[in-house]
Amino acid sequence: MDRYHRQRLLPQIGDAGQARLLEASVLLVGCGALGSTIAEQLVRAGVGMLIIADRDIVELTNLQRQVLFDERDAADGLPKAVAAARRLGQINSSVKIEALVTDVHAGNIEQIAGMGTRQAIGVMVDGTDNVRTRYLMNDCAVKHAVPWVYGGCVGAEGRIMVVASPATPCLRCVFPLPPDPRTLGTCDTVGVLGPAANAIGALQAIAVIKLLCAPGQASRELLGIDFWTGRFTNVSLRDARREDCVCCSQRRFEFLDDRQAGASAVQLCGCDTVQVRPAGTGELDLDAVAKRLADAGVVRRTPYFVRCALYQPGGVVLTLFRDRRLLVQGGADVNRAKSFYARFVGE
């Protein structure tokens, strides 16, 4: 029997909707708590192609809520995109999965999404924990008229919104400016309830399936849920589109056009880690990096990165990826992480 038989029985999907799913391509940015649930549900539903772009590696603290990963993935230090693709391939081998171990930014998002090519994706979906990346996704989606699904979850609360511009308001219609990250709670500071994140991810997956099976019927609501109290908040966005919106009305894509934002140093959510991303392009020679670090600490070389547990200072672990990113784990602040980059990478 057809593996999608129970799904085809749904009048909202049927044979026509399933055919659309099988032909569709989706870009998932971030594969943590939200993203791993989204990815699994879309692969089980039979989406034709799923591109997973994630910058991080699997840590033990992820396993409380990130359902695609296990203890072996954490022990091996696998990139999340790679570990996810391996598991998803076991779930549904007919889905084409592309794993990108990279940080999505203004300089690469259009290329990753295949914009301007015949292989351009049909829906973008937010699995991130980063405010600026969401505004970047909004710019890219509005510019290229591709729908995207926003979702977020911190503590025991989450929310979800569908953007299908110009039919719906965009993110900047509802939230014109990103909040100061220093004012926001994160999973580091307030924690996160695993089932709450999984539930928001499942709602995002449903939104993606609806966009693919029933184009033109995008929800115009901002749904918020407090999973601990059971309180639901549903805000209508039917009249929220702003004629003065910088993005969808004036078509000024400030986050997408800010190519200097390609260089950054940020504290990552959920782990004691700072990421340093240089402005340059091109790939690192990981073999050369491993040799360079050999006298500085205990080096581990994998197909995806070079990791070095430094002798001095003790307790600091450096992880360098082909795309030139450095993760500094072990109590480093942003400035200290930048100094490690300059010292060991030399840029």
N, C-alpha and C positions, 0 to 999 in steps of 0.2 A: 504494500500500500504506500502511496505517496506520503512522504514524511510531513508534508504540510496540510494533510487532509483535514485535520481539526481546525486549522486556520482558514482554509478555503471555505469551510462551512459557514463562517461568519458572513452575514449579508453585507457588512461594511467592507469586507475584503473580497471574497469570492475569487473566481479564477482570474478575473481582470486585475484585481488588486495584487494577487500573488505574482502575476506576470510582471507587474510594475516593480514589485520588490526584487524579483530575480534579476531585473535589468538595472537596478539602481546602484549608485555609488554614494557613499557617505564618508565624510571626513570627521573623525572624532579627535578633538584636541584635548589631551589629558586622559590618562587611564588609571586614575586612582579610585577612590570610593565610588564616585558617580560614574566615571568612565568604564570601570570594569563591569558594572551592572548593565550600562547602556550597550557595551560591546557584546556581552553574552546574549542579551535579549535580541539584538538585531541579527546576530549570526544564527541564532536558533530560528528566527523568523524568516531567514532565507534572503537577506539583502545580498545583492550580487557581489559587491565589492565594498570592503571596509578598510579605510586608511586610518591607522592609529599613529598619532604623533605625540610622543611623550618624552620629556627630558630626564626623567628620574630613574633610579634603580630601586629594586624591591628591598624594603627594610622590614625587620621583624615587627615594628610597630604598625606597619600597614595591614597586617593579617587580620586585625580585629574587624576590619570593614571592607577590605578590597578583595572581592570574592573570587577573582581569577587566579590568585597567587597562593602558594603554600610555603612551608618551611624550607623546602629545598631551594626554591627560587630565592628566598632571602639569604640562605647560607651561601649560594652561588653568586649572590650579588648581581643577578640578571637585570638588564634594563627592563622596565615595565612593558614597553612595547613588544619586546622580544618574547618575554614570558607570556604575555597575553596572547600573542599570535600563535605560540606553540599550543597553548591550552585550547584556544578557539578552533584551531585546525583539527583537534581531536573531537570537538563537538560537532562541527559541520565542515567536512573536507571539501564541499562543493563551493563554499564561499571563498572568493579571492581576498586574502588579507595582506596588506602591505604595512610592515612595521617600520616606523621612522624614529630612530633614537636621536631626537633633536628638540631644540627649544623653538617654538613657533614665535616669530617676531615679524616686524614690518618688512624686513628684507627677504623673507622666504615664504610667507603665507600664501601669496597668490600662486607661486610655483607649486607648492605642496598641494593646493586645491585644484591645480590644473586649469586655472583661469585662462581663457583665451585659446584653449585647445578642445579637441573633440572629446577628450576624456574628463572634462570638467565635472566635478562632483555635483550631486543633486541636492544634498542637504549637508549643512555643517551643524555639529552638535558640541556643546560646551561641557567638557569634563574636567575643567581646570579648577584651580584654587586661587586664581590670579585676576584681580580686577582689570588691570591694564590689558591683559590678553583678551578679555571679553569685549572691551571697547574696540580693540583691533579686529576681532572677529566680526563685530557689528559693522565696522567700516567696510571690510572686505565683502561681506554678504550684501550690504546695501548697494555698493558700487557695482556688483556683478549680478544683482537681482537673484540671489540664491537664498532660500530660507534657512534660518538657523534657529536652534533651540537653546535658550539660556536656562541654566539651573545652578543652584547653589545650596549648600547645606553646612551649617556650623552649629555645634551644640546639639540640640534636639529639634531645631527649626530648619525649614528649607523652603525654597520657592522656585517657581518655574514660569517661563514666559516664552511664547513663540513669536519670532520676528519673520514676517514675510512681506517685506517692503516691495512696492508701495501700498499694498492692501492693508497692512497693519502699521501701527507706530513702530519705530525702531527703538533700540535701547536708549538712545540719547533723547528721544521724545519724552521718555518716562523718567530717565535719570540723566539730565543734561551733562553733568560733570561727574567723573569718578570720585568716590569718596577718598579721603586721605587714608591710605592703608594702615596708618598708625592708630586710627580711631576704630578699626574693625576688629572684632573678635576672630580668632583663627583656631584651628584644631590644636595648635600649640598652646594657646592661652586659655581656651574655654572647653576644649575637648570636642568630641563628635560622637553621636550615637550611631553605631553601625547600621542598624535597621532603618534609621531615618534617612541616611545617605543612600542606602539601597532602594528605598521607596521613591525618593526623588529621582534617582537614576532610572527606575522602572517607568515613572511618569514621563521622563524625557524620551525614553525609547518608544512609548506609545505615541507621543507627539510626532516623532520622526516617521513612524509607520503611517500615521494619519496623513502627514504631508505627502508621503510617497504614493499612498493608495487613493487619496482624495484631494488632489491639488486644487487650490482655491478655497479650501474650507478650513483655513488656519484659525485657531482659537484667538480671540482678542481679549484675553484675560491675564491678569497676573495672580497666580495662585500661590498663597502662602500657607504653610502648615506647621503648627506646633505639635509635634508627635507625642510629646509627653502629656500635654493637657487634652489633646484631641481637638484643638481649636483650628478651624479652617477659615481663611480669609480669602475672598475672591473679589478682586478689584477689576471692574470692567474697564477695558482700554479702547472701547469703540470710538470715543471722542478724544483720545489722547494724542492723536497725530498732530504735531505742531507745525504750523506754516513757517515758523522761524527756526525750525530744527537745523542745526549746523550740518548734520549728516544727511538725512534723507530729503530735506527740502532744499537746502543750499548746496548740497553735494560737495561739501568740503570734508575730506577724509583725513582729519588731522592726525589720527593715530597711525593710519596706514602710510601717510606721507612722511612721517617722522622717522627717516632712515637712521638717524643718529641713535634712536632707541634700540637699535640692534646691539649696542654695547651697554652692558648693565652688570650690576652686582646686587643680588637680592637674597634675602633670607628665605629659604624654602619652608613651606608649611608642613608640619608633621614630623620634622626631624631637625636635629641640631646641625644644620648644613647651610652653607652659603654657596650660591652659584655665581661664578664669574664668567661672563660671556664677552669676548672682545669684539671690537667693531670689524675686524678683518674677516675675509672669506677664505675659502679653501680648507683643505683637510690637513690634520696633523699626521706626521709619520709616527705611528705608535711605537714601532720598534726603536726609533731614535729616541723617543721620549723615555722609554723603559731603560735604555742605556744611560741616559742623562740622570735618571733618578736612582740608579743602582747604588750609589754611595750615600744617598740621603736617607734610605730606609729600606724596609722589606717591600719588594716590588712584586706585583701580580699582573701578568699580561693576559688579557682575554681577547676574543675577536672584536669586542665592542669598546674596550677601554683599557687604560693602564691605571692601576691603583698602587699607591705607595703609602705605607704606614711609616711616618717619619720617626727617625731616632730622636731628633731635636726640632721642635718641642715634642715631647711625648704626648700620645693621645690624639694627635692630629693625623687625619687620613686624607690624602689627595686622590681624586679620581679625575682623569683626563680622558675626554672623548675625541673621536675623530673630527667632530665639528668644531673643535677648539675650545669647547667648554671645560671649565674646571669646577668640580665640587670639592669644597673644603669642609670636612666634618670634624667636629671636636672642639666646640667652644669658640670658634673664630667669629669675629664681627666682620662687617663688610670691608672696612679698611684693611684689616689684617689679611683677609682673603685676597684682596687685590695685591698686597705685597707678596703673598705666596705665588701668585700668578707671575708677577714680574720676576721673581727670583728663580722659579723653576721652569717657566715656559719662555721667559725672556722677551715678552712683548709689552 
